[in-house]
């Protein structure tokens, strides 16, 4: 019997447990260090990336999913005749969605549907799990796609970055800006909107203080969130910081499921260590309000 199979790229930052639970196939992006390419989540860990970056005073380069790996993951599904819904990182950030479409075209497979998530990290993960649940309910690929597209703008994805050093090394801000921000203990809040990242707020003080201010700034949107689930996603924060944010979110007595995940190599390469975000869907009637 034909099934709807959910496939995503590695930047969805879902844990191994969630990937197994929802039967999701993952295609890794590539991380390039010392002119050697590594598959995200397979060949290299975020901790190894941080160590390499600090040693070399630069950040790794990252690249989209490869045609070969995409073919390897999708071939068994296509051979079985199943429908495929693929979720990729925002097309404004990577050519990953284009590679997936290319593989579909090369195989003349018209039941491969590519979703530009217009997001990153568990901002993608939220959409992936939503699609997987709808597939479990027996909805067709077209019905699932309609639901995902209808609710895509309702995803709220934001992060607070501890240091701008990694963004500066990657050319995403100047060294002077990073130096000033680090000296003044400024922690920018990065928000994803229409598929692109932007800074909306800057919090001051120690990271613990900044994250408390960040949580308070999200309270309005959190009160209008879809109560089904919320993600706390981080790039190697301390257990104390993670638990503190978990306790704050749990203290709202609102969400049915609070999921903690660690960002993979690609996301960690750009944001650096000690980054943390709270990601969720807002209810459809609140979708016109953006996190600012």
N, C-alpha and C positions, 0 to 999 in steps of 0.2 A: 504494500500500500504506500502510495506517495506521501511523503511527509514534508513539512516546512522546517528546514534546518537553518539555525541562526549561526552566523559566522561574524567575527569582529576582529579588528586589528588589536595589537597588544596594548595600545594606548588607552583602551577602555578601563585598564587598571582593576579588573575584577580578580578576586582571590581564587586560588586553585579550588577551594571548596565551592564557591559560587559557580565557577566554570563547570565543575562536575555536576552540581545540583541541577543546573539548567541545560546541560548537554550542549554547551557552546563550543564551537571550534574557533581557535585563535590563530591568526596569522601575524607573525612578529615583524615589526619594523626593524631597521638596522641601525646600529651604533658603531661609529668608526673611530677607532683609537689607534695611533701609530700606523696609520694607513692599512689597518686590518679591520674587516667588517665582522661584527658580532650580532647574532640575533637577540633582540630584546627579550628578556625573560628566560632565555635558553642558555646562552653562552656567557652572559655577564650579569652581575648583580648591581643594584644602585650603589652599594657600599664600595664595590670595586671601581665603579665610575668616579665616585667622589675622591677616592684615594688617587686615582690616575689624574684627575683634574687638578687636585691640589699639588701634586708632584710636578706637573707640567705647566701649571699656571694658565690653563686654558680649559675649554670645555670640548667634549667630543662632538663630532659632527653626527647628525642623524639623517637617515634617508627613508624613503617610503618602503612599503612591502616590496619584495622582489617578485618578478613574474614566476620564477621557478618555485619559490615557496608557496605562492598563491595557488599555482597549478597543483602542487603536491597535496595541499589541504583540500582543495575543491574537487579534484578529480574523482575520488571515491563517491562523493555526494552526487556529482553529475552522472557518473556511471550507474548509480542507483535510480536516477530519474527524479530525485527529490527537488523541490523548490528550495532556492537559497536566498536568504535575505542577509546581505553583508552590510555591516556598519563600519564606517571609516572615520578617522579623525577629520575635522573640518577641512574642506578643500582649500580654504584660505591659509592653512598651515602646512599642508602636505599634498603630494600627488597620489596618495594612497587610493582614493576612490577611483581615480583614473586608471590605475593599474588593475584594479578589480574588474572594471568595465572592459578593459582590454582582454583580460583572460576569458571573460564571458564571450566576447566577440570572436576570439581566436578559436574557441571551442564550438562556436555557433550554438550557444546554449541560451535560449530565450527565457529560461526560468531562473535566471540569476538577476536579482534586484539589488541595486546598490544604493544605500542610504548615506548621503552626506549628513553626518550627525550635526554639523555646524557647532561642534563642541570638542572637548578633550577630556581625558581621564574619566572619572565616574559620571561626568556629564554625558558621556557616551554610554557608560555602564548602566545608567538608569534606563536608557532607551533599549538597550540590549535585553535586559531582564524583562522589561515590559513586553517586548516582542516575543520572548521565550514563553512567558506566561500565556499570552494570547494564542501562541501555537499549541500549547498544551491543552487549551480549551477547544481546539479544533477549528479555529478560524483559518480562512484561506490566506495565502500570501498577500493578495490584493487587499483584503480586509485589514490585515495587520499593518500593511504599509499606510493605508488611509488613516488609521489610528495614530501611528507614529508621527506622520506628517502633521496631523491636526494638533498634536500636543507638543511638538518639538520646541516651539517658542516658550513653552511653560517650564522648561528646564532652567534651574538656577544653579550656575556653576561659578564659584569664586574661591579664591585662595589668599592666604596671607603669607608673604615671603619674608623669611628671617633676614636674609642678606641679599643685596643686589650684586654681589661679587660674581655669581655664576651668569647672571644676565649680561653683565658687563663683559665677561670673558667671551660670551657668545655673540657679542656685538649688538645686543638688544637694548643696551643703554651705555652711556659713556662711562669711562673709568672715573671721571671727576664726579659724576652724579652718584655713582656707587660709593665712592669715598665719602662724600658729604652725607649720604643717607646712612651709611654704616656708622659714621662718626656721631651723627645726631640720633642714632637709634630709631630711624624711620623704617617702618615695615609697610610696604605698599599692599593694598588689597587689589588683586588682579581679578577682573570679572570678564567672563566670556559673553559677548553680545553679538548676534548676527554672525557667528562663526569666527570672530576675531577677539583678541585679548586687549584689554585696556585697563588703566589704573583709575580707580574711582575715589579711593580714600588712602590716606597715609596715617598709620597709627604710630604712636611714639612709646618709648619705654622698653622694658624687657619684653621678650617674646610672650611670656605668660600674660603680661598686662595688655599687650597688643591684641592677643587672641580673645581676651575677655571683652575688649571694646568691639572687636569684630563680631563676636557672638551677639552682643547687645544690638549692634547695627542690623543684624539679620532677624531680630525678633518679630518684626512686623510681617515679613515674608514667611517666616516659619509658622506664624499663627494662621496663615492662609495657605499652608502647604497641603499637598496630598498626604494624608496621615499614614499611607501604606508603608513608606520607607524613606530613610534619609541616610546618606553616606557621610562618614567622616574619613577623609582620605589625606594621607600625610606622606612625606618623603623622609621617613626615619626620625620622627620626633620621639622625645623621651616618653616612657610609659606614663610618667606623671602628667605631662601636658595632654596626652591623648585621653587619659582617664578623666582629667579635669573637664575637657570639652564634652566627653561622653556624659559625664554627670550633669552638665548644664543642659544638654539636649534631652537627656532622660528626665530631668527635672521638670520639663514642660508637660510631662504626662500626656503626650500627644501622639507620638509615632508608634506604630505597631512593630516596626523593625528598625533598629539602628545598626548599620553595618560599618565596620571599621576595615579599611583596606590601605595597603601601602602602595604608593605610586611606583610604577615600573621604571625601567632604565631611561626611556625616552623622555618622559615627563620630568624625572629627577635630574636628567642632564641639563635641562634648561632652568629649572627653578632652584636647584641646589637643596642641601639638607635643611631640615627643620621647617619645611613648608607644610601648611595644613589648610584644608578647605572643608566646608560643609556644603553638600550638594543634594538637591531635592527637586521635585516637581512642585509648582504651585498649582492650585486648583484653576481650571479653565477660566472661570470668571475673573481671576486675578491676573491673567496673562498679559494684560496691557501695562501692568506695573513692573518696571525693571528695578533690579537691585542697584542702588546708587550709593 
